[in-house]
Amino acid sequence: MEPASAPRLEAPAVPSRQPLCIVAGGGAFPAAVAEAARAQGRDVIMALMTGFADPALERYPHFWFRLGSLGVASARAKAFGARDIVMVGTLTRPRMRDLGLDWATVRLLPRIARLFRGGDNHLLSGVLGIVEEQGFRLIGAHEAAPALLLPEGRLGAVVPSAQDAADIEAAEGTDAMLARYGSLRASGRLRFSAGRGVLVKAPKPGQDRRVDLPSLGPGTITRAAEAGLGGIAFEAGGAIVPDAQDLVRTADAAGLFVLGVVPGGDGGR
């Protein structure tokens, strides 16, 4: 539910300049993108997804909306003068009864139902189409906040060894893959020595980087350490992090390396 204390902010009658609308799911990334965009001199507004977004984001100009209220969300964003939208933060597929459907969304239900029957790429591409049909321009977090992109080279003090093997990220996503890997090792069905595996994070071939760009945070480091991995490699410029210094501190404390590599390069050694 929308927090009862959420103030109802009125959009300015005539926005002084076009703000960036950040459609915010859960986690730390919405605030990180907002601060990076502000540092570039851009105003931001938060479209906070009920049930996912952190109420602390109410410190920014904002409105709350439910996932099934696309017409309401579109009207509110336009009232603020926003035309550029970036989608960031964690989100799980909701149950249909939790969507809070408005009439504009009801008319899209047959199309939305077809999207849910496809894979993640099919769903995301369909969402992009719906957003653009509403008159918005969808941009990626890497475009709105390029300062959050991870660079090439080693981050932190831990150096990868020549024996580090690459465990490519499975289709179920980083968190689920790490939990599965750790469980298999604990059961003895995988018998790699500790510190040998590497998690590789990179955009999928052909992936639209405006949505679902790989992200890396302290939680990923912690789960990788729990799974017995030796480090994390990522495509330079192909992953974002909300707080690089916090990431490095966590990785160094866990004894994991973090390495940005260019596809086709030498692995950063």
Secondary structure as a PSIPRED ss2 file (coil, helix, strand):
# PSIPRED VFORMAT (PSIPRED V4.0)

   1 M C   1.000  0.000  0.000
   2 E C   1.000  0.000  0.000
   3 P C   1.000  0.000  0.000
   4 A C   1.000  0.000  0.000
   5 S C   1.000  0.000  0.000
   6 A C   1.000  0.000  0.000
   7 P C   1.000  0.000  0.000
   8 R C   1.000  0.000  0.000
   9 L C   1.000  0.000  0.000
  10 E C   1.000  0.000  0.000
  11 A C   1.000  0.000  0.000
  12 P C   1.000  0.000  0.000
  13 A C   1.000  0.000  0.000
  14 V C   1.000  0.000  0.000
  15 P C   1.000  0.000  0.000
  16 S C   1.000  0.000  0.000
  17 R C   1.000  0.000  0.000
  18 Q C   1.000  0.000  0.000
  19 P C   1.000  0.000  0.000
  20 L E   0.000  0.000  1.000
  21 C E   0.000  0.000  1.000
  22 I E   0.000  0.000  1.000
  23 V E   0.000  0.000  1.000
  24 A E   0.000  0.000  1.000
  25 G C   1.000  0.000  0.000
  26 G E   0.000  0.000  1.000
  27 G C   1.000  0.000  0.000
  28 A C   1.000  0.000  0.000
  29 F H   0.000  1.000  0.000
  30 P H   0.000  1.000  0.000
  31 A H   0.000  1.000  0.000
  32 A H   0.000  1.000  0.000
  33 V H   0.000  1.000  0.000
  34 A H   0.000  1.000  0.000
  35 E H   0.000  1.000  0.000
  36 A H   0.000  1.000  0.000
  37 A H   0.000  1.000  0.000
  38 R H   0.000  1.000  0.000
  39 A H   0.000  1.000  0.000
  40 Q C   1.000  0.000  0.000
  41 G C   1.000  0.000  0.000
  42 R C   1.000  0.000  0.000
  43 D C   1.000  0.000  0.000
  44 V E   0.000  0.000  1.000
  45 I E   0.000  0.000  1.000
  46 M E   0.000  0.000  1.000
  47 A E   0.000  0.000  1.000
  48 L E   0.000  0.000  1.000
  49 M E   0.000  0.000  1.000
  50 T C   1.000  0.000  0.000
  51 G C   1.000  0.000  0.000
  52 F C   1.000  0.000  0.000
  53 A C   1.000  0.000  0.000
  54 D C   1.000  0.000  0.000
  55 P H   0.000  1.000  0.000
  56 A H   0.000  1.000  0.000
  57 L H   0.000  1.000  0.000
  58 E H   0.000  1.000  0.000
  59 R H   0.000  1.000  0.000
  60 Y C   1.000  0.000  0.000
  61 P C   1.000  0.000  0.000
  62 H E   0.000  0.000  1.000
  63 F E   0.000  0.000  1.000
  64 W E   0.000  0.000  1.000
  65 F E   0.000  0.000  1.000
  66 R C   1.000  0.000  0.000
  67 L C   1.000  0.000  0.000
  68 G C   1.000  0.000  0.000
  69 S C   1.000  0.000  0.000
  70 L H   0.000  1.000  0.000
  71 G H   0.000  1.000  0.000
  72 V H   0.000  1.000  0.000
  73 A H   0.000  1.000  0.000
  74 S H   0.000  1.000  0.000
  75 A H   0.000  1.000  0.000
  76 R H   0.000  1.000  0.000
  77 A H   0.000  1.000  0.000
  78 K H   0.000  1.000  0.000
  79 A H   0.000  1.000  0.000
  80 F C   1.000  0.000  0.000
  81 G C   1.000  0.000  0.000
  82 A C   1.000  0.000  0.000
  83 R C   1.000  0.000  0.000
  84 D E   0.000  0.000  1.000
  85 I E   0.000  0.000  1.000
  86 V E   0.000  0.000  1.000
  87 M E   0.000  0.000  1.000
  88 V E   0.000  0.000  1.000
  89 G C   1.000  0.000  0.000
  90 T E   0.000  0.000  1.000
  91 L C   1.000  0.000  0.000
  92 T C   1.000  0.000  0.000
  93 R C   1.000  0.000  0.000
  94 P C   1.000  0.000  0.000
  95 R C   1.000  0.000  0.000
  96 M H   0.000  1.000  0.000
  97 R H   0.000  1.000  0.000
  98 D H   0.000  1.000  0.000
  99 L C   1.000  0.000  0.000
 100 G C   1.000  0.000  0.000
 101 L C   1.000  0.000  0.000
 102 D C   1.000  0.000  0.000
 103 W H   0.000  1.000  0.000
 104 A H   0.000  1.000  0.000
 105 T H   0.000  1.000  0.000
 106 V H   0.000  1.000  0.000
 107 R C   1.000  0.000  0.000
 108 L C   1.000  0.000  0.000
 109 L H   0.000  1.000  0.000
 110 P H   0.000  1.000  0.000
 111 R H   0.000  1.000  0.000
 112 I H   0.000  1.000  0.000
 113 A H   0.000  1.000  0.000
 114 R H   0.000  1.000  0.000
 115 L H   0.000  1.000  0.000
 116 F H   0.000  1.000  0.000
 117 R C   1.000  0.000  0.000
 118 G C   1.000  0.000  0.000
 119 G C   1.000  0.000  0.000
 120 D H   0.000  1.000  0.000
 121 N H   0.000  1.000  0.000
 122 H H   0.000  1.000  0.000
 123 L H   0.000  1.000  0.000
 124 L H   0.000  1.000  0.000
 125 S H   0.000  1.000  0.000
 126 G H   0.000  1.000  0.000
 127 V H   0.000  1.000  0.000
 128 L H   0.000  1.000  0.000
 129 G H   0.000  1.000  0.000
 130 I H   0.000  1.000  0.000
 131 V H   0.000  1.000  0.000
 132 E H   0.000  1.000  0.000
 133 E H   0.000  1.000  0.000
 134 Q C   1.000  0.000  0.000
 135 G C   1.000  0.000  0.000
 136 F C   1.000  0.000  0.000
 137 R E   0.000  0.000  1.000
 138 L E   0.000  0.000  1.000
 139 I C   1.000  0.000  0.000
 140 G C   1.000  0.000  0.000
 141 A H   0.000  1.000  0.000
 142 H H   0.000  1.000  0.000
 143 E H   0.000  1.000  0.000
 144 A H   0.000  1.000  0.000
 145 A C   1.000  0.000  0.000
 146 P H   0.000  1.000  0.000
 147 A H   0.000  1.000  0.000
 148 L H   0.000  1.000  0.000
 149 L E   0.000  0.000  1.000
 150 L C   1.000  0.000  0.000
 151 P C   1.000  0.000  0.000
 152 E C   1.000  0.000  0.000
 153 G E   0.000  0.000  1.000
 154 R E   0.000  0.000  1.000
 155 L E   0.000  0.000  1.000
 156 G C   1.000  0.000  0.000
 157 A C   1.000  0.000  0.000
 158 V C   1.000  0.000  0.000
 159 V C   1.000  0.000  0.000
 160 P C   1.000  0.000  0.000
 161 S C   1.000  0.000  0.000
 162 A C   1.000  0.000  0.000
 163 Q C   1.000  0.000  0.000
 164 D C   1.000  0.000  0.000
 165 A C   1.000  0.000  0.000
 166 A C   1.000  0.000  0.000
 167 D E   0.000  0.000  1.000
 168 I E   0.000  0.000  1.000
 169 E C   1.000  0.000  0.000
 170 A C   1.000  0.000  0.000
 171 A C   1.000  0.000  0.000
 172 E C   1.000  0.000  0.000
 173 G C   1.000  0.000  0.000
 174 T H   0.000  1.000  0.000
 175 D H   0.000  1.000  0.000
 176 A H   0.000  1.000  0.000
 177 M H   0.000  1.000  0.000
 178 L H   0.000  1.000  0.000
 179 A H   0.000  1.000  0.000
 180 R H   0.000  1.000  0.000
 181 Y H   0.000  1.000  0.000
 182 G H   0.000  1.000  0.000
 183 S H   0.000  1.000  0.000
 184 L H   0.000  1.000  0.000
 185 R H   0.000  1.000  0.000
 186 A H   0.000  1.000  0.000
 187 S C   1.000  0.000  0.000
 188 G C   1.000  0.000  0.000
 189 R C   1.000  0.000  0.000
 190 L C   1.000  0.000  0.000
 191 R C   1.000  0.000  0.000
 192 F C   1.000  0.000  0.000
 193 S C   1.000  0.000  0.000
 194 A C   1.000  0.000  0.000
 195 G C   1.000  0.000  0.000
 196 R C   1.000  0.000  0.000
 197 G E   0.000  0.000  1.000
 198 V E   0.000  0.000  1.000
 199 L E   0.000  0.000  1.000
 200 V E   0.000  0.000  1.000
 201 K E   0.000  0.000  1.000
 202 A C   1.000  0.000  0.000
 203 P C   1.000  0.000  0.000
 204 K C   1.000  0.000  0.000
 205 P C   1.000  0.000  0.000
 206 G C   1.000  0.000  0.000
 207 Q C   1.000  0.000  0.000
 208 D C   1.000  0.000  0.000
 209 R C   1.000  0.000  0.000
 210 R C   1.000  0.000  0.000
 211 V C   1.000  0.000  0.000
 212 D C   1.000  0.000  0.000
 213 L C   1.000  0.000  0.000
 214 P C   1.000  0.000  0.000
 215 S E   0.000  0.000  1.000
 216 L C   1.000  0.000  0.000
 217 G C   1.000  0.000  0.000
 218 P H   0.000  1.000  0.000
 219 G H   0.000  1.000  0.000
 220 T H   0.000  1.000  0.000
 221 I H   0.000  1.000  0.000
 222 T H   0.000  1.000  0.000
 223 R H   0.000  1.000  0.000
 224 A H   0.000  1.000  0.000
 225 A H   0.000  1.000  0.000
 226 E H   0.000  1.000  0.000
 227 A C   1.000  0.000  0.000
 228 G C   1.000  0.000  0.000
 229 L E   0.000  0.000  1.000
 230 G E   0.000  0.000  1.000
 231 G E   0.000  0.000  1.000
 232 I E   0.000  0.000  1.000
 233 A E   0.000  0.000  1.000
 234 F E   0.000  0.000  1.000
 235 E E   0.000  0.000  1.000
 236 A C   1.000  0.000  0.000
 237 G C   1.000  0.000  0.000
 238 G C   1.000  0.000  0.000
 239 A C   1.000  0.000  0.000
 240 I E   0.000  0.000  1.000
 241 V C   1.000  0.000  0.000
 242 P C   1.000  0.000  0.000
 243 D C   1.000  0.000  0.000
 244 A H   0.000  1.000  0.000
 245 Q H   0.000  1.000  0.000
 246 D H   0.000  1.000  0.000
 247 L H   0.000  1.000  0.000
 248 V H   0.000  1.000  0.000
 249 R H   0.000  1.000  0.000
 250 T H   0.000  1.000  0.000
 251 A H   0.000  1.000  0.000
 252 D H   0.000  1.000  0.000
 253 A H   0.000  1.000  0.000
 254 A H   0.000  1.000  0.000
 255 G C   1.000  0.000  0.000
 256 L C   1.000  0.000  0.000
 257 F E   0.000  0.000  1.000
 258 V E   0.000  0.000  1.000
 259 L E   0.000  0.000  1.000
 260 G E   0.000  0.000  1.000
 261 V E   0.000  0.000  1.000
 262 V C   1.000  0.000  0.000
 263 P C   1.000  0.000  0.000
 264 G C   1.000  0.000  0.000
 265 G C   1.000  0.000  0.000
 266 D C   1.000  0.000  0.000
 267 G C   1.000  0.000  0.000
 268 G C   1.000  0.000  0.000
 269 R C   1.000  0.000  0.000
